[in-house]
Amino acid sequence: MPLVHKIAEQFGIDRLIIQDIVDTNQRPKVEVYPEYLFVSVKSLLPSNQHNIDSEQISFILMGNVILSFQENREIILNTSEPGLEKEKEEFVKAEPTTCYIFYWMQLQVIATLP
């Protein structure tokens, strides 16, 4: 059983959400369930001077847990991303809640845009 399925089973994630995570040809979406919030986004990454690749990143916000699934192994959620110094300072000063950490992760995806 693939790791995504094991994690989803452990946390009781709906099979349709699992399908959205595994099928990376899906459109970006936000779906609200009684137990969690599902968000799937596309990150744009330069592959060379003339091409831009996209990568799907999916998040599940569930109480005090955030699950993230990334299409490839390249690190997107990098806390050392330049240009986010002010947000980084605010993040460290705050007592990060799950929602704030989720917001921070979304900023990291946006910061990768070319």
C-alpha positions in Angstrom: 0.0 0.0 0.0 1.5 3.4 -1.0 2.5 5.8 1.8 -0.3 8.3 0.9 -2.9 5.6 1.4 -1.5 4.6 4.7 -1.4 8.1 6.0 -4.9 8.8 4.7 -6.2 5.6 6.4 -4.6 6.5 9.7 -6.3 10.0 9.7 -9.6 8.9 8.2 -9.3 10.9 4.9 -12.0 10.4 2.3 -11.0 8.2 -0.7 -12.0 11.0 -3.1 -9.4 13.2 -1.4 -6.8 10.5 -1.7 -7.6 10.3 -5.4 -7.2 14.1 -5.7 -3.8 13.9 -4.0 -2.5 11.0 -6.1 -3.9 12.3 -9.5 -1.7 15.3 -10.0 -3.6 16.4 -13.1 -6.4 17.8 -11.0 -7.2 21.5 -10.9 -6.3 23.5 -7.8 -9.2 23.3 -5.3 -10.4 23.9 -1.8 -12.9 21.5 -0.3 -14.4 21.9 3.2 -15.4 18.7 5.1 -16.8 18.5 8.6 -13.5 17.1 9.9 -10.9 18.9 7.8 -10.1 21.4 5.1 -8.5 20.1 1.8 -6.5 22.4 -0.4 -4.7 21.5 -3.6 -2.5 24.0 -5.3 -0.1 24.2 -8.2 3.4 25.6 -7.7 5.2 27.0 -10.8 8.9 26.2 -10.9 11.4 27.3 -13.6 13.0 24.2 -15.2 15.3 26.1 -17.5 15.4 29.4 -19.4 12.4 28.7 -21.6 10.2 26.3 -19.6 8.2 26.4 -16.4 7.1 23.2 -14.7 4.2 22.9 -12.4 3.9 20.7 -9.3 0.9 19.8 -7.2 1.0 20.3 -3.5 -1.9 19.2 -1.4 -2.7 20.1 2.2 -5.1 18.8 4.8 -5.8 21.0 7.8 -7.4 18.8 10.5 -7.7 20.3 14.0 -4.1 20.7 15.2 -2.6 18.6 12.4 -1.4 19.7 8.9 -0.7 17.0 6.4 1.1 18.0 3.2 1.7 16.0 0.1 4.1 17.1 -2.6 4.2 15.7 -6.1 8.0 15.6 -6.3 10.8 15.4 -3.8 12.2 18.8 -4.4 11.9 21.0 -1.3 9.3 23.7 -1.8 8.4 24.4 1.9 11.8 25.9 2.7 12.0 28.1 5.8 15.2 29.8 4.5 13.4 31.3 1.4 14.8 34.8 0.8 12.4 37.7 0.7 10.2 36.5 3.6 12.3 37.9 6.4 9.4 40.1 7.9 7.0 37.2 7.8 9.6 34.9 9.3 10.1 37.3 12.2 6.4 37.5 12.8 6.2 33.7 12.7 8.9 33.3 15.3 7.3 36.0 17.6 3.8 34.5 17.4 2.8 31.3 19.2 2.0 29.5 15.9 -1.4 28.0 15.7 -2.2 25.3 13.2 -4.0 27.9 11.0 -1.0 30.3 11.1 1.4 27.5 10.2 -1.0 26.6 7.3 -0.9 30.2 6.2 2.9 30.1 6.4 3.1 27.0 4.2 0.9 28.7 1.6 3.3 31.7 1.6 6.2 29.3 1.0 4.4 27.9 -2.1 3.8 31.5 -3.4 7.4 32.4 -2.7 8.6 29.8 -5.2 6.8 31.5 -8.1 9.3 32.7 -10.8 
